[in-house]
Amino acid sequence: MEAGSLAANLAVGLGQTAGGHCSKLGGMKNRSNEIGARQRPGWGALCAGAALLGMALWSRRAVRSRNAARAALASKQALHAQLLLRVRSLDHDLRSPVGAMAVALELLRTADDARTHAEAADVLERQIARMTTLTERVHELAQGLAD
């Protein structure tokens, strides 16, 4: 199949004949409209080819845009999952020191001996240090969300 007939077939497929014209390109007509004459690609074929090329380029750009959007969404979903995991971990880690501190405080109020008071004070001191570390982790998490 020669190039001219391919262009003519493209033009015919889009409703144009090789002897037709492309109104946007100036209205030039091919002179080989006689019956039985071999048709040469005219403006119609060029318009059809340009239209197909334009559609291919537009389609390629749309695919790239869609792929970029999918990648951005996947990245945000991964970040969300990671943040959710960190928040759940912090929630669990914060409950333990609070419970231990509540028990130590109750011992300080109810116990009469100095040894129990000293042990409760040690528990409070350790748990306060742990809470300070957890507070720093919460601060880091908050900074990560701001970025």
NORWOJO-V225409 format. One record per run of one state. SS is the DSSP state (~ for helix, > for strand, _ for the rest). FROM is the first residue (numbers start at 0). TO is the last residue. If there is no record, write none. Layout:
<<SS;FROM;TO> <SS;FROM;TO>>
This chain:
<<_;0;1> <~;2;12> <_;13;21> <~;22;24> <_;25;41> <~;42;109> <_;110;112> <~;113;145> <_;146;146>>
